Amino acid sequence: MAPKASILRIIALVFIFSPLTDSIEFKFPAIFNFGDSNSDTGELVGAGIASLEPPYGQSYFQTPAGRYCDGRLIIDFLMDAMDLPFLNAYLDSIGRPSFRKGCNFAAAGSTIEPPTAHAVSPFSFRVQVAHFVRFKARVLRLLAKGKKLDKYLPAEDYFRNGLYMFDLGQNDLAGAFYSKTFDQILALIPLLLTEFETGIKILYDQGARNFWVHNTGPLGCLAQNIAKFGTDPPSLDELGCVSKHNQAAKAFNLQLHALCKKLQGQYTDSNFTYVDIYTIKSNLIANYSKFGFEQPIMVCCGYGGPPLNYDSWIGCGKTKVLNGTTMTAKACDDSSEYVNWDGIHYSEAANQYVSSQILTGKYSDPPFSDKMPFLLDLKF
């Protein structure tokens, strides 16, 4: 990390955390996560569907670690804040992984709606929920046989007292722009949320009571979408983001928020927390220099140079020959100066900032309160 970026970010984090350090506590025995690449800690790679090569993982793990990032994801920082170990992916079976403190069912490329034949991931939300149901049943059967595996598996009461986290919808919306009109995309949103609600009900029936729901970020500010849909200047907003994509994200988030309120009223013995990731990320992109970043949209690990440094044909770390010329998408010198890592996913530094804002409690409904106590034991 460059000295300038380090100093500015440290100042920003101190400012953010100081007022709340002594007033919040947040403790759950286990975390069960559902989502896409924003929170995948090795599911798609563990399934053998995808592979990640350097420079993925270089900023923290020093090697690819199943994450579509140069280092840690938002969920890693949140686990750290809760003094819990990083979540192992459900399908990552090598190395005797421990699921004592939870399990991650999120998979890169996943959608809320059922996958199509050409989908990147077959692990849609309903499939992830089915994985959880099998996981829980298998855990309870093993626990009933004795204490031999206790240190690797969540205790029975962890399933009721644990936190269930969700970050889905980005791929449904972004993918829809390739084949649907804007009005058709808006009409799709209620269908997506009906599917999401069905999955939530299944989890509730399985004993889940604490639900933590991230809304989707500003899709129009991702280099992948700008490169494809932002070639016409009038299609961009004042930040250089694709307006229609962000409008769709806002429409989705508005209805997701309403659904969370509905579910809270329906399941009165549960806690539903809606987290406004969109506002946090939009503020970061609009005020990037204030938080120590130098590039709000241009990609760190990509190909093509300014203004986007993104080419859809050459993914981060990949080498291809086009028209007789060998080209490699390499990482920038200092990823901490970039909000965006590879055109689709945020850098570790950006994920750290977003996590710090989540932990203030200001972007949640309801805001953190006595109902959901939180003690910030920050390690970042």
N, C-alpha and C positions, 0 to 999 in steps of 0.2 A: 504494500500500500504506500502510495506517495505521501511524503510528510504533510503536504498541504491538505490532502484529502483526509489523512488521519486526524489532524488537529481539528479541522472543521467538524468532522463527524463526532469526535469525542465531545466537543463543546455542545453539539446538537443533542447528543444522547444524555449528557448531564442535565441539560435544560429540560429535556422531556421527562426524565425520571425523578428529579429531585422532589417535586411536590407530593409524589405518591408513594415513595419508598416505604414509609412507615404506616401507610393506611390500607394496604391491600393484601389479601391472602388468597391463594388459588391452589387448592390441593385436591387431587383425585388419585385413586389408587392405580388407575390404568386408563389408557387412551385407545379408542378404536376409531381409525380414520378411513374416510371414503373420499375418493376424488380422482383427479387426473394428474398430469405431469407437474402441476404446481405443488403437489404433496407426495408424489411417488418416490419412495425411498428404495426401490429395487424390484418392483412387481413385474413390470414389462420385461425387464432384463432377465429376471429370475424365471419368467415363463419361456425364455428362449426366443421371444418374438423380436426383440431389439437388442442391440449391443451399443455400448458407449466406449469411446476411446479417448485418450488424452487429446485436448487439454481439459476435458470434463473432470471435475473434482480437484483440480490443481491447487485451488486456494486454501483448502482445508484438509482434505483427505489425502492429497498428493497423488491420488490415483482415481480413476472413475469409480464411483460408489453407488451406481444405480440411479443417481439423481441427474436431472437435466439442468445442470447448473455447474458453475466453477467451484462450488462448495456447498454450503448448507442452505436448506430451504426454510421457509417460514415455519413449517411444522417442527423442524429441528431446533430453531430458536425458542419456540413455545415450549417444547419438551424440556429444554435446558432451563427455562424460567420456572418450570414446575418441579425442577430437581428430579426429572425422570430421564432414563436413557433414551437415545434415539430409537424410534420404532423400527422393528424389523418387518420386512415385507412378508405377507402371507405365503407367497410362493418361493421365497428365498430360503431353501432348506439346507444349504451347505454351511458347515461350520458350527453345527449345534446351536442355532439361534435361540435366544430366550424370548418368550412371549409373556413373561410374568407381568410386565407393566403395560401390556397391550399389544395390538397388532395393526399393521397398516395394509388395507385392502385397495388403496388408490393405485391406479395404473395409468401411465402416460397414454394420451390419446383417447381416454375414455369419455363417454357421453352419458347423459341422463337417459336419453331415449335408446331403445335397443339398437345394437350395431348393425350396420349394413354389411354386405358382402365385401365391400372395399374399405372397411373401417381399419384404422391403425391398430386399435385395441378391441378385442372381443369382450372386454370386461366392463360392460356398461354398469350403471348404478345397480340395477336389479341383480346382475350377476355378482357384483361385489357384496350385496346384501345376502345373497345365497351362500357365498363363501363364508360370510360371518356366521350364518345359521349353522353351517356344517362345522365351522371352527368351534363354536360354543358347545355343540353337542358332543364333539370329539373330546374337548377339554373336560367336560363333566364326566364322561365315561372313564377317561384316564385317571381323573382325580378320585373317582370312586374305587379304583383298584388299590389305592395306597398313596403314600407320601413321597415315593421315589422321584416323581417328576414335579413336585411342588415348586421347586425353584425355577422351573422353566415355563410354568403355566399360570394364568391368572386364577386367583381363588374364585369360588362360585359367586360371592357377593360383589366381586369387582365388576361383574357384568351389569349389575343394577346401579352401583355407585360410581362407575367409571364415566368418562366424558366421551361422547360420540361427536366426532368432528366431520364437517362436510365442506368440500370446495369443488363444486361441479358446475357445468353450464357453459364454460368458455368454448369448448370444442363443438357443442351443439350449435351455438350462435355463429362462431367463426366459420364452421363448415357449411352452414346453411347459405351463406353469401355466395357460394360457388354455384348454387343451382336454383336459388329462390329469389323472388323479388323482396323488397323491403317489407311490403304489406304481408306477404306470405310468412316472412320471418316473425313478424309481430303476432300473426295468427298461430304460429307454432308454440309460442311461449306458454300459453295456458296448458297445452298438451304436455310440455316438458314438466311443468310444475305438478300436474296430476300424477305423472309417473314418479316424480320425486316424493310426493305425498304418500303414494302407495308404499314406497320403500321405507319411509319413516314409520308408517303404521306397522309394518312387519317388525322393525326393530323395537318399537314400543311393546309389541306383543311378546317379544323376546326378553323384555325386562329393561330396555334402555329408558332412562329417565332424564339424563342431562344431554342436551343437544346444543351444539355450537356450529352455527351455519355462516360460512363466508359467502358474501355475494361475489359477483364476477367483476373483474377489473376493466379498465378502459381498453377494450380490444383494438380500437382504432389507433392506438399509440404503439402497437407492436410493428416492428419493421416488416415482418412477413405480410401483414395486411396492408401496410402503406405501399409496399412494392407492387402488390397485386391490384389494389383498388384505389390507390391514391395518386395515380399518375396525372389525373386531371386536377389542377390547382383548386378549382371551386369545390372539389369534394373534401378538401382539408379544412380543419378549423384553425384557430389562431395559434395553436401549439404545434401544428403540422400533423395532426392525427386525422384519421378518416372519420368524418362526422357521423355517417350512417351506422358504422359499427358501434360507436359510442352511444348513439341514440338507442340502438337495440339493447346494449348492455344495461342502460338506465331503465328501459322498459322492463327488462327481465328482473332487475333488482327491485324495482317498485313492487312487482307482483310477488316476488320471493319474500319480501319484507311483510307484505300483507298475509301471505301464507303462514309465516312464522307466528304472527299474531293470532291467526285463526287456530293454529295448532296449540298454542299456549292456552287459549280459551277452551279448547276441546279436551286437552290432556292436563287437567288442573294439578295433577300430582307430579308434573314434570317441569323442567326449566329449559326454555328455548332462548338462546342468545343469538341475535343476528348481528354480524360484524360487517361494517361498511368498508370493505377492501377497496372499492372503487374510489371513494373520496381520498383515502390515504394515498393510493397510487397516483391519482390525478394531481394531488398537491405536490407529490414528489416530482413529477414530470414538469409541472408549472414552475416550481421553485427549486430545481435541482441544484443550482450553484450554492444556495443557502445551506444545503446539507452536504456539501463537499464533493459533489459530482461535477463532471465536466461535459458528459454526454447524456442527454435524457432519452434519446431515441436511437441514435446510431449504435450498431452492434459491436460488441467487443470481439467475439469470435465469429468471423464471417469472411466474405470475399466481395471485392468490388470497390472498396474505398468509399469516401464520403459521397453523398450525404447519409446513406444507410449502411453501407458496408455489408449488404445482404444479397445473396443470390440463392434462390430456391433450389437450384440444381446442385449446389455444393454446400452441404451441411457442415457445421462446426467440426473441425478435426478431419474432415474428409478430403481426399485428393481425387481429382477427376481430370481426364484428358478431353478437352474440347477444341475441335478444329486443329488438332495436332499440338496443342499447347497444354502442358501439365500445370494444373492450378490446385492450390491447397488453401482451405479456409483455416487460417491461423488465428490464435488469440492475440489480443492487444497486449501491450507491455504491462498495463496496470488495470486489471478488471475492476478495481475499487472506484475508478473514475467513471464507470459506465453503469447506467441503470439497467440496460439490457445486455444479456449475455450472448444469446445466439439468434436473436430475431423473434423468438417466441417466449423465451423464459428470462426472468430477471436474474441479475448477478447476485452473488452472495451478499455483497455490500448493500444492494437494494433490498434484499430480503431481510437483512438485519434492520434496516431503517423501518420497513413496513411492520416488522414484528414489534419494534420499540413503540410504534404508534398504537398498535393493537393493545399493547399492555398498559397504555394509559387509561384504557376504559372509556375514552371519550367517543369512540367510534362504534360503540355497541348499543344495542337496544335489547334489554335494558342495560344501562351503564352498570359497571361493576358495583355491587352493593353488598350488604350483609348476606344477601341470599346466595351470592357467589363470591365468597371471600378469596383474596388473592395476595400472596406475599411474594414480592419481587426479589428473588435471590438470583440476581443477574450475573451471568458469566460471560457476557459479551458487551 
